[in-house]
Amino acid sequence: MASHALVPAATTRGMKPTQQAMAKRERPVFSMSDDHAMSKKILDTHNPDGREVDVNVILHIAEEVFQHAYPAGMDGVLHGAGAHHLEGNIEALKLEEKASLAFDGILEGLAYIIHKVSCELTCKCSSGGHDTHSTTMSVLGMLSGYQWDAKLVISLSAFAVTYGEFWLVAQMFATHPLAKSVAILKQLPDIMEHHGSLRSRFDAINELIKAILEVTKIIIEFKKLPSQYITEDQPPLSVAITHIPTAVYWTIKSIVACASQLTTLLGMSYDMIVASTADTWEMSSSTHKLRNISEHLRAELNRCYQHIQDKMHIEYFQMLVHLFEATQFDNMKIMRAMIYIKDDLLPLEVGTTHTRASVEVLRRKTVLLLLSDLEASHEEILVLSQIYLESRSRPEFQYEIVWLPIVDRSKGWNDAQEQKFKELQALMPWYTLHHPSLLEPAIVKFVKEKWNFSKKMMLVTLDPQQGKVACPNAIHMAWIWGNLAYPFTISKEESLWNMESWRLELVVDGIDPNLIDWMASGKFICLYGGEDMDWIRNFTKSARSVAQRAGIDLQMLYVGKSNNKERVRRINSMITAENLSYCLMDLTSVWYFWTRIESMFYSKMQLGKTIQEDKVMQEVLTMLSFDGSDQGWALISRGSFEMARAKSQIITKTLEDYTIWEEDARSKGFVPALIEYFLQLHTPQHCNRLILPGLDGDIPEMIVCAECGRAMERFFMYRCCTD
C-alpha cells in the first residue's frame, strides 16, 4: 500500500531503508490538496442528489461493533470465554432490542449500499496486488450521491460488517458448531492458534479504527454547526470545508487498508503472516496520518466554534441593549437576561445559607445588582452586610441585592479562583449567582461597556416596575446614608444632598460611639491623621495644653489612613499604649470613614456637580488630599457647622502661637479664631496631592485644587497593595 503519511521521528527506528526513505519523503497534512489533479479527481466523484442520512445513528451502531469486537474479541479467544461472554450479555441484548427496532427504518434504505461497499472492500482487498487508491476511488464513486459525512459513515459501516463477522466467529468457534464450521472454512483456527504473534497486527488495526472514528466524528460536527451563526460561504467554515474532501479520501483509504489487513489473513499460512512486517508499519503510518488530519480539522472546528460564540455573544449583547431601551411589562425579562435566561436550574443562592432560588423571587422588587470581581474586600462586604441585614427588620425597605461576579472566564478558571469565589459568596447574606459559569460573557461585556464597570465594586439599581436602571451606581449612597437612601434612585440621591451640608455629622455619621456622646454634650472634637509618630506625640501634647489653657473640653480621635492597614494598626497600638488619644481600633471603621469621604465625591460627580460650585466637594477634596499626603493633619469642630482643618505645619504653628490669638478665641469662639489664624498662616506655596481610585467614566478630565482653585496636574498611578 502506497502511503504519504507523516511519521513521527521515533517510528523510523528499526525501519528498513525503504521505509525510512518513505518517511523522509512524506508531505504535510492535506498534501493531496496541493495536487490539483488528485483533488479534482476526488471532487469529480462528488455529485450529491440531496438525500439525507442520519449519520449519528449509523455511526453509533458501527462504533458498537468495534467496541464489542476488539479487544473483547481477542480476550475472549485467549481465555476460551466466547460462549460465556455471549451468555453474559443476553440480558443486555434483550434490553437493547427495543432500541434496535428504531434503527430498522433508518437502515432499511441503506442496507443495500452498505452491503455493496462491503463487497467492494472484501473482493478488491482479497485479490492479489490490489491498489488501495483505486479501491478508495471506486468506493467514492459508489457513494457519489451522498454528502461527505455520509460517505464516511457508510464506508465505516461496510467495514464494520466484515470486522464484526470476523470477530463474532472467532469468539464462538470453540463452542458453537455453526461458528466452528465457518471458522474452518476461513482457516480461523490456524490464525487464532498464533494469536500471540498477531496481537501487534490487531492492535495496529484497532488504533487505526480509533483514528478513523475521530476524523469521522469531527467531520460530522461540521455539519451540525448552526447555520444562523456560521455559513459555508464565509470564513472560518469556508476555509475548513475545503479540507474535508481530502480528509474523507484519506479516511476511506485507511478503511480500505483495514479491510485489506483483515481479508489477507484468511488463507495465509503462519509463515506468510509473520513475514509481512511491513503491513504493520503501514498501518501505524496511516494512523499517524489520520491523527494529523484530525488535529488540523479539530483546530479548524474550534475556530468555527469561537466564531459562533462571538456571534452569539454579540446577539446577546444587542438583546440586553434593546431590553433596557424598550418598555417592559414588568422587571422579569431584564432580571432573567441579566442573571440567567434559562429555566433548567435555580440560578440564585443566598451566600450565607446556600439556599437556592429562582429569578422569580425578584419580581416587582427593587433590585441592586452588586458588581465586583473576586478581589472585593471583606470590609466592603461586611459593611454592606450590616446595611442589608438592618433592612430585613424594616418592612419599608423592600429591596434585594444580587451579586454578579464579573469574571473573564475566557482566560480560564482554576481551583484558586473557585476557592476565592466560595469564600466571598459565603460572606454574603443576600442572593448571589450560584456560580460564575452561569453568567453570559455578553453580560460581562455589557456591564463594562454600558455601565463602566472596571474593578471597583458597583451597585446598580433596577426599578421594580420594568427593571430599568434607576441609578447607575448606588454604592456611594449606600456608604454615605445606608438604608436612608432607599430606594437608591438618582432622585433619592438628589433629595438627600439637598438636605445636606458640610457638617460633622456628615463626616463621621456615628462611626464611633464616642463621637455621638461628644457631639450630644457639646464637646470640642478633633479628628486627626498621619503616619509620623513623632508629630502625633507633639500634636496631641500641644492640643491638650492649648485646650486646657483655653478652658475647653477637647476630645481627640485618630482616624488613620485609607491605604495602610498594618501601619495604622501599629500606630493605634502606640497611641493607646501612650494614652495620647482615642483611636478607631476597628480597622474596618478606618476603611469606612475614608470610603464614605471618597463616596461623597463620586456621588456628587454622578449628579453632575462641579468642584468650583459645590462647597461639599471642595471640603471632600481637601480631606482626600490630607489622606493622600505624607503629612499629618487635623480637623477641629464644635457642633455641626464650626469646623477648622489644616495640615501638620499650619496646625502645629497655630498651636504654638496660641498666645497670639488667645484673645480672639475668648471673644469670637475657639473654632472661628482658629480658622482666622489658619488663614493668616496660609501662603500661596503649597503642594496638594489627591489620589482617586480609577473608575472608568467617573474621573473628570479636570479637577481644581480645593485650596487655590487652579487645575491640578493629572498623573497615572499603578499600585499593588497586599496590606
Sequence and secondary structure as in RCSB ss.txt:
>XXXX:A:sequence
MASHALVPAATTRGMKPTQQAMAKRERPVFSMSDDHAMSKKILDTHNPDGREVDVNVILHIAEEVFQHAYPAGMD
GVLHGAGAHHLEGNIEALKLEEKASLAFDGILEGLAYIIHKVSCELTCKCSSGGHDTHSTTMSVLGMLSGYQWDA
KLVISLSAFAVTYGEFWLVAQMFATHPLAKSVAILKQLPDIMEHHGSLRSRFDAINELIKAILEVTKIIIEFKKL
PSQYITEDQPPLSVAITHIPTAVYWTIKSIVACASQLTTLLGMSYDMIVASTADTWEMSSSTHKLRNISEHLRAE
LNRCYQHIQDKMHIEYFQMLVHLFEATQFDNMKIMRAMIYIKDDLLPLEVGTTHTRASVEVLRRKTVLLLLSDLE
ASHEEILVLSQIYLESRSRPEFQYEIVWLPIVDRSKGWNDAQEQKFKELQALMPWYTLHHPSLLEPAIVKFVKEK
WNFSKKMMLVTLDPQQGKVACPNAIHMAWIWGNLAYPFTISKEESLWNMESWRLELVVDGIDPNLIDWMASGKFI
CLYGGEDMDWIRNFTKSARSVAQRAGIDLQMLYVGKSNNKERVRRINSMITAENLSYCLMDLTSVWYFWTRIESM
FYSKMQLGKTIQEDKVMQEVLTMLSFDGSDQGWALISRGSFEMARAKSQIITKTLEDYTIWEEDARSKGFVPALI
EYFLQLHTPQHCNRLILPGLDGDIPEMIVCAECGRAMERFFMYRCCTD
>XXXX:A:secstr
        GGGGTT  HHHHHHHHH   TTGGGG HHHHHHHHHT    S    HHHHHHHHHHHHHHHTTHHHH
HHHHT HHHHHHHTHHHHHHHHHHHHHHHHHHHTTHHHHHHHHHHHHHHHHSTT  HHHHHHHHHHHTTTS HHH
HHHHHHHHHHHHHHHHHHHHHHTTT HHHHHHHHHTTHHHHHHTHHHHHHHHHHHHHHHHHHHHHHHHHHHHHHS
 TTT  TTSTTHHHHHTTHHHHHHHHHHHHHHHHHHHHHHTT  HHHHHH HHHHHHHHHHHHHHHHHHHHHHHH
HHHHHHHHHHHHHHHHHHHHHHHHHS  SSSHHHHHHHH   SSS  EEETTT  EE GGGGTTSEEEEEEE TT
  HHHHHHHHHHHHHHHT TT  EEEEEEE   GGG   HHHHHHHHHHHHT SSEEES GGGS HHHHHHHHHT
S   SS EEEEE TTT  EEES  HHHHHHHGGGGTT  HHHHHHHHHT  S HHHHHTTSSHHHHHHHHTT EE
EEEE S HHHHHHHHHHHHHHHHHHT  EEEEE   SS HHHHHHHHHHHHHTT SEE  SHHHHHHHHHHHHHH
HHHHHHTT  TTT HHHHHHHHHHHHHHSSS EEEEEETTTEEEEEEHHHHHHHHHTHHHHHHHHHHH HHHHHH
HHHHHH  S           TTTS S  B TTT  B            
